[in-house]
Amino acid sequence: MSTILAIDPGKGGAIALFRNGQPEWVEKWSDEWEMSNLVLDVQNAFADVTAIIENVHSMPGQGVVSMFSFGENYGIWRGILIAFGIPHERISPQKWQSFYGLSSIHKGADRKRRLCQLAKERFPSMKPTLKTCDALLLGNYAAQTDKRLNHL
């Protein structure tokens, strides 16, 4: 059995657990302790954990404070994965979102609404929200494209 952790490190992001290509849960977190405990719980429950994390970067027009917070979460998630010895791959938002047919014509709130709609269509039992849809779709992307094997 394969276990994938899909991590959206953005402010208000989420982490999703996929087993054998299907989501089992998706969680938001409140702080770095909860982030660490989520990963520790998964690692204690499953021996075959790999992760995929959205590789974030600054973009023109974003505020300095929000980008610092975004980058801080990304660094914390990477540190947690490295500390627990969980193999992981970083992937750009453009790459995984293009898997769902989204391109540069889908901008900002329009893109986010479309991602949430796609997550609701694919995973209605997970009750996707604007905060959890990216993690669910990122995990699905990893499961469908077998991304977890590229770094092993």
N, C-alpha and C positions, 0 to 999 in steps of 0.2 A: 504494500500500500504506500502511496506517496502522499506526503503532507506538505502543503505550500502555505506559507504566510505571505499575504499580499498587503503591502504597507503603503498607504497614502500619508506621507509625512506632513502634509499641510496643516496649518492652524485649523483645528476642528476636523482633522482627517480621521482616518479609521484604519483598523487592521482586520483582515478577513482570513479565516482558516478554511482551506480547501482540502478535502480528502478524496482521492480518486476522481479528481476533476469536478467535484461538487462542493458547494459552500456548506459548511456546517454551522458557522456563526460569523458575525461581523460585530465589532465593538469599537466604540469611540473611547478615548482615554482623556483623563483630566490632567495628568502630570507624568513626569519621568518615572516615578515609582510604579505607577499603574502600567506604564509602557513596559517596564522591565518585568513586572509580575505576570503580565499577559504572555510574554515570550517564555518565561521560566515555566509557567503552567503547561504550555504547549510542549516544551522540550521534555518535561517530566512525563508527559502522557504519551509522546510519540518519539520513536528512535530515528525516524527518517525525515527530519524537518529541513526544508530549504526555504528560502525567502526571495521575494522579488520586491524591490522598492522603487518608487518613482524617483528618478534622478532629477531633482529640481534645480533651478537656477533663477537668477534674477531676470526680470523682464522690464523693458522700458515702460515708464508710467506707474510702476508700483512704488509704494512708499518705502522709505528706508527702514522704518520700524517694522512694517509687515514682512519685508524681505528678511530682516534679521531674525525674526521669530520663525519664519519658514525654514531658513537655513539652520537655525538652532535645533529645531525638531528633527530635521534630516540628519544632522550630526549625532544627535542622541540615539536615533534609531540605528544608525550605522554602528555606533559604539556598542550598543546592546547586542546587536547581531554578532559583531566581532568578539566581544567578551564571552558570549555563550558558545562561540565556535560554530555558528550556524552559517553554512554557505549561502551566499546571496548574490543576486545580480541586480544591477541598477539599469533602469530603462527609462528613456525619455518619454514625457507625456505625448509628444507627437507620434512616437512609434506605436505605443499601445493604443492610442486613440484612433490612429489611422486603420487599425485592425477592424474597428467598428464603422468605418466609412466616414469618419469626421475629418475634416480638413481645415485649412486656414479660413474657409468661408464661414465656419461656425466659430463665433467669437464670444468670449466672456460668458454672460448669463445664458445666452442662447445655447452655447456648448454645454454648460452645466445642466440645463434643463433637459437637453437631448441625452446626455449621459444618464441622468436619473431615470428618464423614460425607458432607455434600453435596459437598465438594471431591473426596473420593475417588470418589464416584459420577460426577462430571462429568469429572474429569481423572486417571484411574488411572495413566496413564503418567508423570505428574508426581510420583507418590508423596507426596501431601500429608501433612504432619505438623501437629501443633498449632501449630507456629511458622510454617508457610507457608500454611496454609489461608486465612487472611484475605486475604493478598495475591492469591492465585489467584481467590477469589470476588469481591474488589473489582475486579480486572481484567476478569473475566467480566461483572460488572455494568456496568462502563464500556463494554465492547464491545457488550453487548446493548441498552443504553439510549442509546448514542451520546453519552455524557457528555463525551467529549473535545472536542466541538464547541461546547459552551456558552460557552466563554471566548474563542473565537477571533474 
